[in-house]
Amino acid sequence: WPVYVINMADSPERLERVAAELDGAGIAWQRIEAVDGRALGADEVARVYDEDRNRRHARYPLVRGEIGVYLSHMACWQALLDSEADGAIVLEDDFRVVGDLGGVVAALEGDAGAWDVAKLFSMKPVQWAAPTRSIGPELQIGQPTRVPSTMLGYAIRRRAAERLLQRSVPFFRPIDEDQKFHWEFGIKVAMVDPAPIAIGAQDTKVGTIGAARRAANRADPRSWLARSLAGLRYQAGYRWGLIRSRNQRRGL
């Protein structure tokens, strides 16, 4: 399976660091140039971003960086479909290796389980929706009760890449939140344990998406009450979706 690393053109230092991580682990990889959401024209944004659905169903409007991140992951999915591989590993360029990443990649590539996407990292302890199973020495895979809110690293199978490309555009949530609503896309999202990667250096010349999000929140013209109601509506929709999707959690 190819290993794709998403990297902005103006972040060569990040690429140098992750290259050392992957080369040190003996993992061949390929750079995928990240889409700079700041450089997108209004027509390009309107083609991929559904502002109306965002207003009705999301917690907050997407900033340009979030739109670029979504399109960058889509570029990786397309690269997989353009290859002859049955799956791929996708990594953002701010990870660090903390386990046997090569062994995890090999185990996922050889696994015949019923997952579509397998996350390689979670910022919070994982609670499992069903018993995990072994896919290698001291390595487990299972379905998390709630999909981790991160796209730092994951494995994706060809059929999932094809389905996601067909159904993602126009999007109205950040990509990590869309993955949490996996039932809308008809995919099964798994998690490996222990995680072979963790968050690495966050330095960037243009600022982080988190900083842009905080600035956008401060400039949000909606009242505190309106923002709170949007958050409650979002959480209610997510919890209801989780309940309705329980019949999908039949192990991996």
PLY file of the C-alpha trace (Angstrom):
ply
format ascii 1.0
element vertex 252
property float x
property float y
property float z
element edge 251
property int vertex1
property int vertex2
end_header
0.00 0.00 0.00
1.28 3.51 -0.72
1.95 5.83 2.22
0.87 9.40 1.49
2.10 12.41 3.48
0.07 15.62 3.17
2.38 18.62 3.20
1.99 22.33 2.42
4.42 23.82 -0.06
5.52 26.41 2.52
6.25 23.81 5.22
9.52 22.15 4.14
10.67 21.84 7.77
7.71 19.64 8.60
8.39 17.47 5.59
12.02 17.10 6.58
11.04 15.95 10.08
8.45 13.39 8.97
10.75 12.16 6.21
13.31 11.35 8.89
10.62 9.55 10.91
9.45 7.42 7.98
12.90 6.78 6.52
14.08 5.75 9.97
11.22 3.26 10.15
12.08 1.91 6.71
8.77 3.03 5.20
8.57 4.20 1.59
6.31 7.22 1.20
5.01 9.79 -1.25
4.32 13.49 -0.70
0.87 14.83 -1.57
0.84 18.61 -1.82
-1.76 20.05 0.51
-4.44 22.35 -0.86
-4.01 25.88 0.47
-7.55 26.92 1.30
-6.47 30.58 1.47
-5.63 30.51 -2.23
-9.00 29.18 -3.39
-11.26 31.49 -5.35
-14.86 32.13 -4.32
-16.15 29.91 -7.14
-13.88 27.05 -6.09
-15.07 27.32 -2.49
-18.73 27.42 -3.54
-18.25 24.26 -5.60
-17.04 22.16 -2.67
-18.48 23.86 0.43
-22.22 23.90 1.19
-22.62 27.06 3.22
-26.38 26.63 3.57
-26.15 23.13 5.08
-23.32 24.33 7.27
-25.54 27.08 8.64
-28.35 24.60 9.37
-26.44 21.55 10.61
-22.90 22.43 11.67
-21.51 24.00 14.81
-19.67 26.82 13.05
-18.70 28.03 9.56
-15.58 26.41 8.11
-12.46 28.52 7.83
-10.41 28.36 4.63
-7.82 26.11 6.23
-10.47 23.50 7.05
-11.68 23.55 3.45
-8.11 23.05 2.27
-7.57 20.14 4.66
-10.68 18.38 3.39
-9.56 18.78 -0.23
-6.06 17.57 0.67
-7.40 14.31 2.04
-9.59 13.94 -1.03
-6.44 14.27 -3.14
-4.98 11.29 -1.26
-8.13 9.25 -1.88
-7.91 10.08 -5.57
-4.23 9.14 -5.64
-5.19 5.74 -4.22
-7.82 5.24 -6.91
-5.30 6.27 -9.56
-2.96 3.55 -8.29
-3.42 -0.20 -8.44
-3.33 -0.63 -4.66
-6.22 -1.96 -2.59
-5.58 0.57 0.16
-3.31 3.34 1.40
-1.98 5.02 4.53
-2.64 8.75 4.84
-0.54 10.88 7.22
-0.63 14.58 7.98
2.81 16.13 8.32
2.71 16.84 12.04
2.96 13.28 13.35
5.76 11.45 15.11
6.30 7.71 15.26
5.89 6.23 18.75
5.42 2.54 17.89
6.00 -0.04 15.19
4.39 1.92 12.37
5.81 -0.39 9.71
4.40 -3.42 11.50
0.99 -1.74 11.80
0.97 -0.88 8.09
1.84 -4.47 7.17
-0.80 -5.87 9.55
-3.54 -3.64 8.14
-2.56 -4.41 4.57
-2.84 -8.14 5.25
-6.00 -7.97 7.34
-9.28 -9.30 5.94
-11.58 -7.61 8.48
-14.69 -5.65 7.55
-13.35 -2.15 8.23
-13.09 0.64 5.65
-10.97 3.21 7.50
-8.63 2.40 10.40
-7.46 5.33 12.52
-3.87 5.28 13.77
-4.25 7.87 16.53
-6.76 9.19 19.03
-6.32 12.19 21.31
-8.56 10.60 23.95
-8.70 7.11 25.45
-10.77 4.85 23.20
-13.96 3.16 24.32
-14.84 0.14 22.21
-18.26 -0.55 20.69
-17.45 -4.27 20.34
-14.63 -6.59 21.44
-11.32 -5.94 19.70
-9.38 -8.66 17.88
-5.70 -9.29 17.32
-4.10 -8.46 13.96
-0.50 -8.92 15.06
1.80 -9.28 18.06
0.39 -7.00 20.76
-1.75 -5.19 18.17
-5.53 -4.95 18.27
-8.20 -3.49 16.01
-11.76 -2.63 16.93
-14.65 -0.23 16.45
-14.57 2.81 18.72
-17.85 3.89 20.24
-17.03 7.36 18.97
-14.66 7.93 16.07
-11.61 9.98 17.13
-11.70 13.64 16.09
-8.44 13.64 14.19
-7.13 12.83 10.73
-3.48 12.68 11.79
-3.07 9.20 10.32
-5.27 6.40 9.03
-5.51 3.49 6.65
-8.18 3.57 3.96
-9.32 0.86 1.58
-10.03 1.46 -2.08
-13.79 0.92 -1.78
-13.97 3.50 1.01
-11.95 6.06 -0.96
-14.28 5.64 -3.89
-17.39 5.97 -1.73
-16.08 9.01 0.12
-15.12 10.78 -3.09
-18.59 10.16 -4.47
-20.40 11.40 -1.37
-18.24 14.07 0.25
-18.70 17.05 -2.06
-20.18 19.47 -1.30
-19.19 19.15 2.35
-20.38 21.31 5.23
-18.42 20.01 8.23
-14.65 19.67 8.83
-13.35 16.33 7.60
-12.66 14.95 11.07
-16.27 15.64 12.06
-17.57 14.09 8.85
-15.69 10.90 9.73
-17.51 10.85 13.08
-20.80 10.74 11.12
-19.58 7.59 9.34
-23.09 6.15 8.95
-23.93 8.95 6.50
-21.23 7.63 4.17
-21.87 3.92 4.72
-18.36 3.17 5.99
-16.98 1.35 9.02
-14.28 3.22 10.93
-11.91 1.19 13.10
-9.07 2.06 15.46
-5.78 0.26 16.04
-4.43 -0.18 19.55
-1.83 0.79 20.58
-1.51 3.84 18.36
1.77 3.83 16.38
1.85 7.63 15.94
1.31 10.73 18.07
1.11 14.47 17.49
4.47 15.98 16.62
5.69 19.54 16.07
2.92 22.06 15.38
5.03 24.98 14.18
3.92 26.64 10.95
4.78 29.89 9.16
1.14 30.72 8.37
-0.55 29.85 11.68
-2.63 26.85 12.61
-6.22 26.05 11.76
-6.95 26.20 15.47
-5.78 29.81 15.60
-7.88 30.66 12.54
-10.87 28.95 14.14
-10.49 30.95 17.36
-10.24 34.19 15.38
-13.34 33.24 13.36
-15.25 32.46 16.56
-14.39 35.89 17.95
-15.66 37.49 14.73
-18.81 35.35 14.56
-21.77 37.77 14.30
-24.14 35.29 15.93
-25.10 35.80 19.55
-23.80 33.55 22.31
-27.27 31.99 22.50
-27.37 31.27 18.76
-23.93 29.64 18.87
-24.93 27.57 21.91
-28.12 26.38 20.21
-26.14 25.40 17.12
-23.81 23.34 19.31
-26.71 21.64 21.07
-28.39 20.88 17.74
-25.18 19.38 16.42
-24.65 17.20 19.50
-28.26 16.00 19.44
-27.96 15.02 15.78
-24.72 13.18 16.45
-26.06 11.27 19.44
-29.19 10.28 17.54
-27.07 9.12 14.63
-24.95 7.01 16.97
-28.07 5.32 18.34
-29.46 4.62 14.87
-26.13 3.24 13.64
-25.74 0.63 16.38
-26.78 -2.12 13.98
-23.58 -1.42 12.01
-21.39 -2.31 15.00
-21.06 -6.00 14.50
-17.34 -6.35 14.97
-14.52 -6.28 12.49
0 1
1 2
2 3
3 4
4 5
5 6
6 7
7 8
8 9
9 10
10 11
11 12
12 13
13 14
14 15
15 16
16 17
17 18
18 19
19 20
20 21
21 22
22 23
23 24
24 25
25 26
26 27
27 28
28 29
29 30
30 31
31 32
32 33
33 34
34 35
35 36
36 37
37 38
38 39
39 40
40 41
41 42
42 43
43 44
44 45
45 46
46 47
47 48
48 49
49 50
50 51
51 52
52 53
53 54
54 55
55 56
56 57
57 58
58 59
59 60
60 61
61 62
62 63
63 64
64 65
65 66
66 67
67 68
68 69
69 70
70 71
71 72
72 73
73 74
74 75
75 76
76 77
77 78
78 79
79 80
80 81
81 82
82 83
83 84
84 85
85 86
86 87
87 88
88 89
89 90
90 91
91 92
92 93
93 94
94 95
95 96
96 97
97 98
98 99
99 100
100 101
101 102
102 103
103 104
104 105
105 106
106 107
107 108
108 109
109 110
110 111
111 112
112 113
113 114
114 115
115 116
116 117
117 118
118 119
119 120
120 121
121 122
122 123
123 124
124 125
125 126
126 127
127 128
128 129
129 130
130 131
131 132
132 133
133 134
134 135
135 136
136 137
137 138
138 139
139 140
140 141
141 142
142 143
143 144
144 145
145 146
146 147
147 148
148 149
149 150
150 151
151 152
152 153
153 154
154 155
155 156
156 157
157 158
158 159
159 160
160 161
161 162
162 163
163 164
164 165
165 166
166 167
167 168
168 169
169 170
170 171
171 172
172 173
173 174
174 175
175 176
176 177
177 178
178 179
179 180
180 181
181 182
182 183
183 184
184 185
185 186
186 187
187 188
188 189
189 190
190 191
191 192
192 193
193 194
194 195
195 196
196 197
197 198
198 199
199 200
200 201
201 202
202 203
203 204
204 205
205 206
206 207
207 208
208 209
209 210
210 211
211 212
212 213
213 214
214 215
215 216
216 217
217 218
218 219
219 220
220 221
221 222
222 223
223 224
224 225
225 226
226 227
227 228
228 229
229 230
230 231
231 232
232 233
233 234
234 235
235 236
236 237
237 238
238 239
239 240
240 241
241 242
242 243
243 244
244 245
245 246
246 247
247 248
248 249
249 250
250 251
